[in-house]
Amino acid sequence: MGPLHALGRTWSRIASLTETMKIKNVEPFAYLKATIEAIANGHPKSRIDVRLPWNFNPSR
């Protein structure tokens, strides 16, 4: 797998996540900002379900 193939896979994941956010009426920038901040602050991997777009709550 070359670097362009890996880039394409990464892009498809980002595009899929963005479309999921749109379907769930979640503002993408707010979601990504909150999720990255939570990870930086030690959000446990065992609670990843809370960070998924369909469970996103901007007040968390």
C-alpha positions in Angstrom: 0.0 0.0 0.0 1.5 3.3 -1.1 1.3 6.7 0.5 -1.4 7.8 -1.9 -3.6 4.8 -1.1 -3.2 5.6 2.7 -4.1 9.2 2.0 -7.2 8.1 0.1 -8.3 5.9 3.0 -7.8 8.7 5.5 -9.8 11.1 3.3 -12.6 8.6 3.0 -12.8 8.2 6.8 -12.9 12.0 7.3 -15.5 12.4 4.6 -17.7 9.6 6.0 -17.4 11.1 9.5 -18.4 14.5 8.2 -21.4 13.1 6.4 -22.5 11.3 9.5 -22.3 14.6 11.4 -24.4 16.3 8.8 -27.0 13.6 8.9 -27.2 13.9 12.7 -27.3 17.7 12.6 -24.0 18.0 14.4 -21.8 21.0 13.5 -18.5 19.4 12.3 -16.1 22.0 13.8 -17.8 21.9 17.2 -17.7 18.1 17.2 -14.1 17.8 16.2 -13.0 20.5 18.6 -14.8 18.9 21.5 -13.5 15.4 20.6 -9.9 16.5 20.2 -10.1 18.4 23.5 -11.6 15.4 25.3 -8.8 13.1 24.0 -6.2 15.6 25.0 -7.7 15.7 28.5 -7.5 12.0 28.9 -10.9 10.7 27.8 -10.8 6.9 28.4 -10.8 4.6 25.3 -13.4 2.5 27.1 -15.9 5.4 26.8 -15.4 6.0 23.0 -19.2 5.5 22.5 -19.8 8.9 24.2 -17.6 10.7 21.6 -19.4 9.2 18.5 -21.3 11.8 16.4 -24.8 10.3 17.1 -24.1 10.6 20.9 -22.5 14.1 20.7 -23.6 16.6 23.2 -21.9 20.0 22.9 -22.2 20.6 26.6 -19.9 17.7 27.6 
